Amino acid sequence: MVEREWTEEGNDAAGVSLAATLPGARFVGCDDVVARRCTVEAARCRPGDVFVARPTGDGDGHEEAALAVARGAAAVVAERMVPTHGAPLCIVPDSTWALARLAHACAGDPARRLVVIAVAGTSGKTTTAWLTASVLAEAGIRVGVLSDLGCLDAEASLPEAADLERPQVLAAWLRRLAVSGCTHAVVEVSSGMLAAHALAGVACDTVVVTNVATAHLDRHGTPAAYRGLLRRAVGSLAPSGCLVFDADDRRACRLAARHRGPTVAAALRAPADVTAVPVEQSLGGRTILVAAGGHTAAVALATPTSSFVRDALLAAAVGLRQAVPLERVCRGLEAAGSVPGRMERLDCGQDAAVFLDRASSGHALSSALASLRRLTPGRLVLVAEEEAAAAVAPAGPFAARAGRWCDDVLVVPSTVLDEHAGSDAVAAYARVDRLLSRTSRDDCVLVLGRPPAGGGTSGDPGDPAASGPLARLVEGWLRLVHPAERGGRRAA
């Protein structure tokens, strides 16, 4: 492939050779195609675009090849022979992989100019990604973050929304990080991104696997298929790349056993390279001693759950991989505070501990509730928006499953704050009011807000509006009842 000039405006004039970019491709009607842009939307194809035909759950793009050509497509990439009316055809084994690889190539392969740290796993990805970024930033490293919470380059102060499951969007953001001066990129990689081969052609310096549980089967079919996607993440490592994993998770250990390169294990219980010794813990937070390489350093964590401690240890392991001293690693973890919408403390001066979470899977919620149950001397109460309840427990009664840990479970309609709310929403509001009024110092309330919808969060991720009407309702209630103490600010 030709060497491309790196410019902020976009692709260079030479374009990208499909023969060089897509190994094993066969060409019909030509020996090669030079691409400057690629698309999967035939109806929006522009003259000169390369149309990539993909089979998806919404239809088969192969059936739209003729439309793409009619709209000016310079060539078609497909998995089988399709009529192209004279336009060049490139046949590949997997057009989904080809799309992702072309997206990165047309963007100038920006990942080659960055140290890419990919964070995968069933739960804890967002928290681990932002804690990792805080650790690296504390060491003076110019780091960008691409996550479910939003995307942040070296010059921005608030994350921006982005649909990272679209390979072109991911590639464009990696390019933006490089152009803004980032040297490192922390990328949260969802199972949807892995299914779309988001990391095609990206050689990661580090891949973090937070844990491996049974999840997202409605999208990926079987547990084996889901685990195969996580193996795909590990497969994106460069030859000298490092796998960071949770040694307390047996399935993550199996993934690590298959990796032939360097590994760093972090664990709360099992023997590992990075471990934690508890000093004190309560609903107010945890203080631990992080131990690694014969050294220890203390760190006070704002979020008390065991899963947050695990995520902090994984972030510490990444920092050590990047040669950040342990003391500075711990300062970075403390500087991060809590991650917006991820077991975030709502502190308006009330006696009870109140947390906001946006768990995206039943595994994540179970872990949070089990940890809070151990830390709560009084009543543990879960208040969930109905959208969130449906997302984390699609196969069974939500209240019955959560009741394993909770003294009370309340599911609130998403219309609870609507101007013309129905009787069910009004009754739910009254129940929330009674529930919050009766909490005491020993109690804990977990508010389960609207799950992430993909595309990140626009504006301030700390705004409760991002987590839905229930989060706004609870924080508004706390502000009204305690107007003088905290003014409704979140505790760091």
ZIFENFEN-V540166 format. One record per residue. N is the residue number from 1. SS is DSSP state (a for helix, b for strand, c for the rest). D_LAST is the distance of its C-alpha to the last C-alpha in whole Angstrom. Layout:
# ZIFENFEN-V540166
n = <N N>
ss = <SS SS>
d_last = <D_LAST D_LAST>
This chain:
# ZIFENFEN-V540166
n = <1 2 3 4 5 6 7 8 9 10 11 12 13 14 15 16 17 18 19 20 21 22 23 24 25 26 27 28 29 30 31 32 33 34 35 36 37 38 39 40 41 42 43 44 45 46 47 48 49 50 51 52 53 54 55 56 57 58 59 60 61 62 63 64 65 66 67 68 69 70 71 72 73 74 75 76 77 78 79 80 81 82 83 84 85 86 87 88 89 90 91 92 93 94 95 96 97 98 99 100 101 102 103 104 105 106 107 108 109 110 111 112 113 114 115 116 117 118 119 120 121 122 123 124 125 126 127 128 129 130 131 132 133 134 135 136 137 138 139 140 141 142 143 144 145 146 147 148 149 150 151 152 153 154 155 156 157 158 159 160 161 162 163 164 165 166 167 168 169 170 171 172 173 174 175 176 177 178 179 180 181 182 183 184 185 186 187 188 189 190 191 192 193 194 195 196 197 198 199 200 201 202 203 204 205 206 207 208 209 210 211 212 213 214 215 216 217 218 219 220 221 222 223 224 225 226 227 228 229 230 231 232 233 234 235 236 237 238 239 240 241 242 243 244 245 246 247 248 249 250 251 252 253 254 255 256 257 258 259 260 261 262 263 264 265 266 267 268 269 270 271 272 273 274 275 276 277 278 279 280 281 282 283 284 285 286 287 288 289 290 291 292 293 294 295 296 297 298 299 300 301 302 303 304 305 306 307 308 309 310 311 312 313 314 315 316 317 318 319 320 321 322 323 324 325 326 327 328 329 330 331 332 333 334 335 336 337 338 339 340 341 342 343 344 345 346 347 348 349 350 351 352 353 354 355 356 357 358 359 360 361 362 363 364 365 366 367 368 369 370 371 372 373 374 375 376 377 378 379 380 381 382 383 384 385 386 387 388 389 390 391 392 393 394 395 396 397 398 399 400 401 402 403 404 405 406 407 408 409 410 411 412 413 414 415 416 417 418 419 420 421 422 423 424 425 426 427 428 429 430 431 432 433 434 435 436 437 438 439 440 441 442 443 444 445 446 447 448 449 450 451 452 453 454 455 456 457 458 459 460 461 462 463 464 465 466 467 468 469 470 471 472 473 474 475 476 477 478 479 480 481 482 483 484 485 486 487 488 489 490 491 492>
ss = <c c c c c c c c c c c c c c c b b a a a a c c c c b b b c c c c c b b c c b b c c a a a c c c c c b b b c c b b c c b b a a a a a a a a a a c c c c b b b b c c c c c c c c c b b b b c c c a a a a a a a a a a a a c c c a a a a c b b b b b b c c c c a a a a a a a a a a a a a a c c c c b b b b b c c b b b c c c c c c c b c c c c c c a a a a a a a a a a a a a c c c c b b b b b c c a a a a a c c c c c c c c b b b b b b c c c c c c c a a a a c c a a a a a a a a a a a a c c b b b b b b b b b b c c c a a a a a a a a a c c c c b b b b b c c c c c c b b b b b b b b b c c b b b b b b b b c c b b b b b b b c c c c a a a a a a a a a a a a a a a a c c c c a a a a a a a a a a a c c b c c b c b b c c c c c c c b b b b b c c c c a a a a a a a a a a a a a a c c c c b b b b b b a a a a a a a c c c c c a a a a a c c c c c b b b b b c c c c c c c c c c a a a a a a a a a a a a a a a c c c c c c b b b b b c c c c c c c c c c c c c c c a a a a c a a a a a a a a a a a a a c c c c c c c c c c c>
d_last = <49 49 47 45 44 40 39 36 39 39 42 45 48 50 48 47 50 50 52 50 46 48 50 52 53 56 57 60 62 60 59 56 53 51 48 46 44 44 43 43 44 48 48 46 47 48 51 51 48 48 48 46 48 45 46 43 42 43 46 48 48 51 53 52 53 56 54 51 55 56 53 54 52 53 53 52 50 51 51 55 58 57 59 58 61 62 58 57 56 53 53 50 50 46 45 42 41 44 41 38 40 42 39 37 41 41 38 39 37 34 33 35 34 30 29 28 26 26 24 26 26 26 22 19 20 17 15 17 18 14 14 17 17 14 16 19 18 17 21 22 23 23 22 21 20 22 20 21 17 19 21 20 22 22 23 21 17 17 18 21 23 26 28 28 31 33 34 35 32 30 33 32 28 29 32 29 27 30 31 28 28 26 28 25 24 22 24 23 26 27 30 31 31 33 35 36 36 33 34 37 38 35 35 32 31 29 28 25 26 24 26 29 30 32 31 32 35 36 35 37 39 39 37 39 39 35 35 37 35 32 35 36 32 33 37 35 34 36 39 37 34 32 30 27 27 26 29 28 29 33 33 31 33 36 35 34 38 39 38 40 38 35 32 29 28 25 25 24 27 30 31 29 29 25 24 22 23 21 20 18 17 16 14 11 11 13 15 18 20 21 24 26 30 30 27 24 21 18 14 12 10 7 9 13 15 18 18 14 16 19 17 16 19 21 18 19 23 23 22 25 27 26 27 24 24 22 20 19 18 16 14 14 12 9 9 8 5 6 9 10 12 13 12 9 8 10 9 12 14 16 17 17 14 13 12 13 15 18 20 23 25 26 26 22 22 24 22 19 21 23 20 19 22 22 19 20 23 24 24 22 22 22 22 23 24 28 27 25 27 30 28 27 30 33 36 35 34 30 30 33 31 27 29 30 26 26 27 27 27 27 28 27 29 28 30 28 27 30 33 35 34 36 37 35 32 33 33 30 28 30 29 25 26 27 25 22 24 25 22 22 20 21 20 18 18 17 18 19 19 22 22 22 25 26 25 22 20 21 19 15 14 11 14 15 18 18 18 21 22 21 17 19 21 18 16 19 20 17 17 21 21 18 19 19 16 12 14 12 9 6 4 0>
